[in-house]
């Protein structure tokens, strides 16, 4: 402790200078949006590289499981491309493979970092999916990495449909259970049952129609507003996801302009 006091006494001027400079830099960045954007892009690039390094170590430890997963994903991708070739609009979407290198699940607003960025064609607003459903939406990119708003985020709202009744609604995450979310805008007259499938409805230009999300875990009719309160269990285990696809909707700009 005595040595610490001696160190502070000896170098207090330098320490005070660093403290003031850091506070000044904080004020400058926090009050200028352009500098905020540049600073976030700069830090995201370097923190992304660190996450990528540790992710590579983990990837080697689970290489066999990764290979099994990739084979399954490649099979699904070929199926998707095959189906699209038969449609009237065969080039509405393409898919960019990526890997999650950082993921949070226990916060109120969770985010995901992936190892693809601007140089790979990734842009803000693109959706992220796996073979089991949706993961999130890109909201920030650097050259080689991207950050996405997870489906486990209070600001996330996904356009969905109840497959059997074709009723539409919005899925939101409102609790600390990373396997569950809620739907609160499907009317009471719809015939729903536990175990029914929830999918995307295609109303958003971010996600195509008919992507699986989860199944109904429980439901309760609303007496006042005439709408169900539905709990949905995700198909995805958000705590064990590694490999994903980024969806590039080629008609997104045209739809957004309308």
N, C-alpha and C positions, 0 to 999 in steps of 0.2 A: 504493500500500500504506500509505504514511504517513497519507494522508487517511482511509483505512478505520479505522486504529487511533485516529485523533483522533475520528472519528464514534462509534466504540464507547465510547471513554472519556467522551465528552460525553453520550451517551444510554444508558449501560449500565444505569441504573436502570429506564428504560422497557422496554428490551429484556429485562432479567431478569424484569420483571413480566409481559410478554407470554408469555415462555417458561414461567413457573410457571403462569399462568392456562391456557395451552394444555394443559399436562400434566395439570392438575387436571380440566379438561373431558374429556380423554381417559379418565382413570381413572373419572370419574363415568359417562360413557356406556358404557364397556366393561363395567361391573359392574351395569348396570341394563337389563334386556331391553326394558322399555317405552320408555326413552329411546333405546335403540339403534334400535328400530322407528321412532320419530318422526324421529330424525336421518337414517336411511336414506331415509325418505319425503321429507324436506325436501331432501336433497342430490340424490336421484334426480330430483325435479321440475326443479331448476335445471340439472343436468348434462344432463338429457334435452332441455331447451330449447336448450342449446348444440349438442348433437348434431343436433337437428332443423334448426337454422339452417344448419349445414354440409351436411347431407343435402339440403336444398332447393337449395343451389347445385349440388351434383352432379347432382341430378335434372334441372335445366335443361340441363346439359351433355349429358345422354343422353336427351333428351325423346323422340326418335323411337323408340329401342329400348324405352323405357318404355311408349309407347303400343301398340307391337306386343305387348308382354308383357301389358298390361292387357286388350287385346282377347281374347287367348288365355285369360286367367284368367276373364274374364266369360263366355266361351263355356263353359268348364268348369263354372262355377258354375251357369249355367242348366241344363246337363246334369244336374248333381247334384240340383238342385231338381225337375227334371222326373221323375227316377227316384224321388225320395222321395214324390212325389205318388201314385205307383203302388203304394207299399208299404202294408202294413197299418198301420204306424206312421209317418205322413208327417211328424211334427214332432219327431222324436227329436233332431235337431241343427239348429242354424243357424250361420251363418258371419259373422264380423266382419272386413271387409277392413282391413289395416294395412300399414305400411311399416317396414322395418328401418332404424334410424338409427345403430346402432352394433353391430358384430359382431366377435368375436375367434375365431380358428381355430387358433392355434399354442400356446396354453397347455394345461396339464393339465386345467384346469376352465374351459371357455369359456362365455361368456354372450352373450345377445342383448338389445338394447334396441329396443323398438318404440314407435311414436307413438300408441298407444291405451292408455287407462287406465280407472280406475273409472267416470269419467263416460260412457264408451263401453260400459259393461257388462262390462268385462274383470275376471276374478277369478283368484285363485291356483288352479293345477291345470288350467287350460285348455290344450289342445294347440294347436300352431302347425304349419300345413302349407303347401305350395305345390302346383302342378300336378304336380311331380315327386316328392313325398313329404313326409315329416315333417321338422320343423325343431327343435322343442324343446317345453318345457312352462313356462308362466308360473309364477313363484315369488315375484314381488314386484310391487306396483302402487302408483302414485300417481294423482292425479286424471287426468292426461293422458298418462302414460307407463307402460310396464311392462317388467320385466326377466324374462328367461326362461333357464332352464337349457338350453343348447344340446345337441343330440344328441352334440356333440363335448365331452362332459364325463364325467369318471370316475364321477360319481354317477348318470349317465343309464342307465336300463335299460328297453328297449322290448319289449313282448310281440309276438312275430312268429310267422309260419308260413311253412314252405316250401310254395309253392303246389302243386307236383305231388304231393307225398306227404302234404300236409296235416299234417305234423309241426309241433308247436309248440315254441317256445323263447324265449330272451331275447337281444336284440342289445345289445352294449355296445361302447363306444369305449375302446381300450386303448393306442393309439399316437399318434404325432405326424402321421400322414397324415390330412388332413382329408377325404379321399375314401373312407376305408375304416373298417370296424368288424368285430367278431367275434361269432360265435355258437358256444357251447361246450356246448349241452345237447340237441342232436338225436342220437338213437341211431344207431349204426353200421348197423343193418339198413335204414335209410331209403335209397331210391334217389335220390341227388342227383347233379347234373352241373354243370359249369362253365357259367355263363350262365343257370341257373335263377333265377326271380324270388322275392324275399322281400317279403312284405306284412305289414301289421298283422293280428292275428287277432281283434281285437274283444274280447278278454278284459278289457282295461282300459276303464274308463269314460271315459278321456281321448280315445282315438282310435277312430273307427269301424273296422269290419272292411274289409279289402281295399284299404287305402291302400298304394300302392307305396313301397318303401324303396330297394331296389337289387337287384343280381344277384350270384350267387356268383362270386367271383374265383378262389378256390382252396379245397381242403379236404383234410383228413388224418384218417384214422380213429384213434381213441384206443384203444390196446391195454389200458390199465389200467382206465379207467373206462367203456369201451364207448360213448363219445360222440365225435362228430365235432368237430374244430376247423375252423371254417369262416370264411373271410374274405369279406366282402361289400363290394362297391363301390357307393357311393350313386348314385342317379340324380341327386340334387341336387349342384350345385357350391356348396358352402357358402361359398365366397369371393366369389360373384357374385350372391347373392340380395338382392332389394330388396323386392318385393311379396309379401305372405303373407296367409293367412287364419287367424283364431283360431277354433277350434271350441268352440262352446257346446253341451255335451251336456245337454239338458234333463232327462234322466232320471238324471244323475250322482248327485244327492243320494240318490235312492231306492236306487240300486245300492250306493253307499258305505255307506248305513245297513245294508243286508243283509250 
